[in-house]
């Protein structure tokens, strides 16, 4: 982050979370008021306690590292408890009950005959529920005490702490499969989170991650407020996930994207145009004709059967034995 320096000292700018580079460029900028407007367009209104994270902040900038291309936000402002409480109350399905990453990961567990898993940021525990139906012993971590308590009440071994704290309290404890679905984009230091997750993986075991796909529909709807702080702090592409594995000595087994559904394509293209209008970047109220035509052509060409530009990216890593 930028700091105030003396006349003779250099000013330190934002540093890339992935490669550490300081040669970055601003790709977009929103003020807290503009973020408030686009959240309100989606029917979400935050309390003063939730927006307190913006105190003293005039604008948030989407930065791109010129060296590695990774995109992140400056300043990096993670949401507080009030923010997530407001969001979960107004989004009934904030925690997804299922997603393609769940099915891919459980397929790995069956293939490798894995019997025990640890899910980081387990939330409401829907993946843990699915894993238990497969006969797996389930463990999880989440910083939301209510979510952790609910998971425990359903028979999952869930702790309310970070991966680092869990490992410190249980030296040598490891798992054949560690998962983190749609978590890493929320944390202020993704490399540290990845390292802590990898530390819980047993030798020869697997780490499975899912993050929003910035090279897919989320990149085409760059104003969607979920993709901005204090909700998401970083944006991820397949090459970024492979780089993470290389930096931490893990074998990248696969990086796959969700298939892009026509309904998602239409929704996000339309939403981007609407948000541009809300922010005054588009002069007239946008119609839906353009997104409808593109969606029709997309479906007519059967592109939905092979284009991996959907909601999420799923990465699978293996730890050397």
N, C-alpha and C positions, 0 to 999 in steps of 0.2 A: 504494500500500500504506500501511497505517497506520504511523505513526512515533510515538515517544515525544516529547512536547513539554513545554516548561516550563509552569508554572502560568499564565503570561500569554499563551502562544501557543496558537492553535487547533490541534486535532488533525485532521490530514489523513486522510480515509478513503479507501476504494477509489474509483478513478476509472474511468468507463466507457471501455473501449478504443475504442469507435466514435465517440461524440460528445464525450467528455471530461467529461461531467457527473459531479457528485459526489453527487447526490440518488439514492441507491440503496437497495434493500431486500433483505434476506436471504430467499431462497425455500426453501433447504434447507441442511442442514449435516451433514457426516459427519466423524468422527474417523479418523485413520490406522488405528486398530484395526478400525473398521467397514468401511473400504475393504478391508482385508486379508480380512475375513470374506466379503464379497461376491465378491471375486476367487476365494477358495478355493471358493466355491459353484460357480464356473465351471471349477474344476479347475486354477487357476493359483496357484502359490506362489512368491513373490518372495524373492530372496536379500537378505541384510543390505545389500549394496552397492546394490541397486536401491531399497530403502526408505530409504536414507540421505537422500534428498531431503526426508523428513519430519522430520528432526532439528530439534527445537525448535518443531515445529508441533503445536498441540493440536487443531485442527479446520480443515477447509476449508469455505468458504461459497460457495454458488451465489448470486450477486448479480444483481439485475435493475435496470437503469437506469430510473428513473421518467420520464425525458425521452423516450428513444427506444425503450425496451423491450428493448434488447440484454441478453443474459445472459452472464455471465462468472464466473470463479472468483477468489476472494480467500482466501489469497494465490495468485498465479499461479506454479505449480511445474512447470516442464517436466521430463519424464522424462530420466534420465541414460542413458549407454550400457548400463549393467548392466540397467536396467529394460527397455529394448527388446530386449536380448539374451535375457533371461529370457522375455519375452512371445513373441518370435518362435520360440524353441525349443519352447515349450509350445503354440503355435498354428501348426500346419504351414501353414495357408493365411492367414497374417496379411496377406501381400501378395496382393490379389485378382488372379487371372489375367485376369479380364474384368469389366466393369461397364457399365451403360447409358451412362455419361459417355464411355467410350472410343468407343462407336459414334457418339454424337452429335458428338463432336469430329472424328472421321475423316470424317464426312459433311460437316462444314464445310470441312475441308481439300480434299476432292474438289470441292465446289461452288466454292470460291475459287481452285482450282488452286494450292494451297500445296505447295511441294516440300521445305520444311525446317522442323523443329520443335525446340523446346527444352522438355523436361519437367522441372519443378522437383520435387524429392523423388521421383525416378523409382523408388526402391526396387529391386525385383528386375528391373525393366525390362520388365514385361509389356506396358505400353502402347507402349514403344519397339519391341518385337517386332511388335506389331500395326501400328504406323505404317510399319515397314520393309516389311511385306508389301504395303502400299499404294504403295510406291515412294518414300517420303519419306526424306530424309537426317535421321538422328536424333542429337540432342544431349540430354544430361541432366545434372542436378546432384543429388547426394545426400551427406549427411553421414556415412552409413554406409560406411566404406572397403571392407568386404567386398562390399557390394551394388554399389558403384561398380566394383570390380575385376571382378566377375562380368559386369556389363553390358559393360565394355570387352572382356572375353574373347569376348563374342558379337558384337563388331563395332560397338558403339555408342560415340559420343564422349562419355564421361561423366567429369565432374570431381567430386572430393570437396571441395566448398566451398559457400559461400552464394551467392545471386544477387548480393549486394552485392560480394563479393570477386571473383566472375567478371567483373562489369561493370568493376570497377576495373582489372583486369588486361587488359581488352580494350576500351578506350574506343571508343565508336561501334558496337560489335557489337550487332546486333539481329536479330529473327526475325519472320517473318510470322505465326507462331503460337507462343504460349507457353502451357504448360499446368501445372496444379498440382492433382492429384487427391488429396483427403483429406489435405491437408498443413496448410492454414491454421489448422485447429482445434488443431494441436499447438504453434504458435509463440507465444511470450510477447507479441509485439507484432504483431498481425495487420495493422494499418494500414501499418506499416513494411514488412512482407513484401509486401503488395499493391503498395505503391509501388515496391519493388525489382523485382517481377515485371513491372509495367507499364513500367518503364524499359527492359526488354529487348525490348519489343514495337516493331516497326518502325512508322512512320507508316502508317496505313491497315490495320495488322495487327490480330490478335485475341489476346485473353487468355481462356482457358477454365479455370474453377475447378469443383471439386466438393467439397462439405462435407456432413457428416451433417445431416439435416433435423430440426431441433428442433421444427418444426410438424407432424411426422409421427410415425412409430413411436418415434423416439428421445425425443420429448417425452412420449409416453405411458408409456415405460419409463425414467423419469428416474433411477432408481437403477442402471441398467446401468453397470458400473464403467468400461467403455471411455470413457464420456462424462464421466468425472471426472479431475482431475489424479492422477498426473502424465502421464496419457495425453492427454486433451483438456482444453484450457484455456478454450475459448469455445464457445458454442452459437449456431447460425445459423438465421435464417429468410430467406425470400425478400426481405422488405423491407430486411433488414440488408445483403444482397448488393447490392441496388440502391443503397443509401446509399453503399456503398464506391465504386461507379462514379462517383456524383455528386461525392464528395469529391475524386476524383483526375482529374476531367475526361475520363472515358471514357464512351462511349455504351453503355448496357446494351442489348444486342441481345435477350437472352432470359434468363429465369430459369425453369427447369423442374424439377419433382420427379420422382423415379422413381415408377412406378405401384406401388401397394401390393398385394403378393401376399397371399393368404389365409394362407399358411404363415407369413409374417413377422408378420402381425397376431396370429395365435395364439401364436407363440413369444414375442413381446415382452409381450403382455398376461399370459401365464402367468409369464414371468420376473419381471415387476414384482411380482406377488403373492408369488412365492417369496422375493424379496429383502426384501420388507416383513416376511415371517415371520422370515427370518434375523436381521434387525435388531430384532426385537421390536415392530415397528409393527403386526403382525397377530397376534392371539392364537392362532389355530389354523392347522394345516397346510393351505394352500389346495389345493383340488382343481382339476381342469381343465375342469369342466363349463361354467362361465361363458364362458371364452375359446372353447371349442368351439362353443357356441351362437352367440356373436357372429360367429365366423368362418363358420359355416354361413349365417347371414342375409346376411353380406357377400357371399358367393359367390352365394347364391340371387338377390340383387338385381343381380347383374352389376356391382357397384361397382368391381371390380378392373380394369375396362376404362377407367376415366376418373379415379379418385381418385389424385391425385399426392401421396400421403402416405407414400411408401416410404422406403427407407434414406437416399437422398442428394438434395441439390439440386445442379443444374448451372447455372452462370451463364456467359454468353458476353458479352464486352465487345469493343468496337471502338475503337481509338485513332484520333483525328482525323488526317487526312492533312496 
